[in-house]
Amino acid sequence: MIDRTSMEVLIDDKSKRLTIATDKATLIATTAGVKVVSTEGLWRLHKLPLCGAAKLLVFLERNREIVRPFTAGKRRQREVVIDALGDLTVWNFEPWLISRAVRSDPRDVPLFDFLRAQETYGLVRFLLDEGAGVTSIAALSQRYGVSESHFRRLCRQALGRGLKLELRQWRAAMAVLDVVEGSESFTSLASRHGFSSSAHFSREIKNLFGFSPCHVRRRT
């Protein structure tokens, strides 16, 4: 009975042999290209979005009030290879990453350090901290220290879509969480999250998520 097998991959044109247990998956996180050169065995490969993983980690750590930016002077790893129990796929990657972040296993530190070192991580953290109080992309780009056109490109790469829609959804999502978790009036919530009125707040939630704030509060 074979309980492990091996494969050869090229990461940034450098050969690396991986030994993988048959009941595990292996995650390769890298900013360089990866190519499988093994000629034996049947492999199932999934390409996971690096930007999406870094963005998710920001939300997880911000929600738990964890601030662990990449330390200046620390050697940046070009790739990280870790084992994953079970059948890790593109479809269950987000729950897997959430579970790893919550349990704080020291073996996961290289992966999270790698994600924190990506510009997407710093950019999304910046947008969450600064985006709510700034109305123009020009002002945000100036605060970030790059031109407006370059800032738009960075945001589209990190977010997968335009910045304005993303900020709208973030603001609405945070407002809905406050509806669920508290008893504050809709007028007060609308003002605190930057909506012009409680009616504007209700319309925005309905348009983006398909339900009204009243419906959410009645169910909690």
Number of C-alpha atoms within 10 A of each C-alpha: 3 6 8 11 12 14 16 16 17 16 18 14 11 9 14 12 12 13 12 16 16 13 11 14 18 18 18 16 20 18 15 11 9 16 13 14 13 14 8 10 8 7 9 6 12 11 9 16 12 16 19 17 19 24 21 18 22 24 16 16 15 15 9 10 9 11 10 12 14 18 11 8 6 9 8 14 14 12 15 17 13 13 16 16 12 12 12 18 16 12 10 10 15 17 11 15 16 14 11 17 16 11 9 10 9 7 11 16 13 17 20 19 18 20 27 21 19 18 14 23 24 17 20 22 20 14 19 16 11 13 21 14 12 12 11 10 16 16 13 20 16 12 13 15 10 14 13 16 11 11 20 18 14 17 19 14 14 23 17 12 13 14 20 14 11 16 15 15 16 16 19 23 15 12 22 20 11 16 19 16 11 12 10 12 10 19 15 12 20 20 13 11 16 15 19 12 15 17 12 13 23 18 15 20 20 14 10 14 12 9 14 17 19 11 9 13 15 8 7 9
